[in-house]
């Protein structure tokens, strides 16, 4: 996977993590670890990490047991404002390290949102995927909210300018049991057909996320 940027575009590391999880190809893991290993700060300077990709620190910590990654996780939690883009990371932290104590505040971030963009929809499904179903009240609330939003956004397919965000969210939701595969996977197929012919070495994160989720979807059908 030949791709190097001083400043990553959003979802590039997330795309690589998901491709590694879908295919098991070491080049994707190396891409993530090489970039994270070279970062010196989490602030918005050259060489820093987009907030959408902060989850990659959990991946790196799990792969290496390097305590520097755990320190990065703790630093990110105390130094960033809570936004929708940050909620997948916050949820992962709460689930893994903080006994899920702030699930209500996480749910409220989405509950109080009046209108959702495609990026907000991605943040929502990523948050759901990091949330423990053991705290079913909040898991169910976000799951039900996702279903309402995605049904509205699907009405604009295939002409929506947010087709990639919607399609990814549908595929991911099918793979984690939020949506029924037999009812919704054809919409994922629609989006897959939009990118299937693109060069998969261009390192565009959201397209790699779609590729990964589509691959996982097809494996589950076997």
Secondary structure, DSSP 8 states (H G I E B T S, - for coil): -----SS--TTHHHHHHHHHHHH--HHHHHHHHHHHHH---SSSSTT---GGGTTHHHHHHHHH--HHHHHHHHHHHHHS---GGGHHHHHHHHHHHSTTTTHHHHHHHHHT-SS--HHHHHHHHHHHHHS-TTSHHHHHHHHHHHHHHHHHHHTTTTT-TTHHHHHHHHHHHHHTTSS-HHHHHHHHHHHHHHHTTS-TTS--HHHHHHHHHHHHHHHHH-
